[in-house]
Amino acid sequence: MDAIKHPHVTEKTVDKMDFDNKMVFICQTDAAKDEIQAEVEQQFDLTITNINTMITPKGEKKAEVTLSDDHDAQEVASRIGVF
């Protein structure tokens, strides 16, 4: 699976991790939501409750995933090396 390219980290996405328990990933533009969700859940051993995707003005696809209450976005980001 190659739906996910890398995590997207900015001040705004760090706030989403802190306050909304969300993480943002840059994905392949042709990846479907279910493919992205399956890859994130499998690769990082998470449970996702919601996923929103958008195409940026640069033509990149961003996926904003909401993690279940069982997982903490900051802890997951630390574990995968974002911080």
Secondary structure, DSSP 8 states (H G I E B T S, - for coil): ---EEEE---HHHHHHHHHH-EEEEEE-TT--HHHHHHHHHHHHT--EEEEEEEE-TTS-EEEEEEE-TTS-HHHHHHHHT--
